[in-house]
Amino acid sequence: MRTSILALLLIGVMHTAFAQTKDTMKTFDPAFAHTVYFWFKDPTNQADRAKFEASLKTFLDNSKYAKTNFIGAPPKASREVVDGTFTYSLIVTFESAEAQEGYQKEQAHLTFIDECKHLWKKVVVYDSLGL
């Protein structure tokens, strides 16, 4: 009985710790999604990864156009249909295709590219309009 109560308390604490609140939740804008995959020249180089992450976060914090964003890395567990060969992924949403065009030209984006382009060997972009 005591073990069951402790397990329930632990589940409740974990749910509260990982749940989003109104203060931390960002609304995904379905109008336009910009998805980018980066393959690094040396994906195991921790200094390169730290530089990329810092530069990318600075860029996104200063973007006038990016509405929401998600920075990811491939998961360890993978299925046959999942391409986990990339080093990082980025998903950014915009209010419109015009806002995404502004993002491409803004200084924060250009600075990020200049600071990090030497790190990657390949970049693939998928842009999507919401239905």
Disulfide bonds with the S-S distance in Angstrom:
none
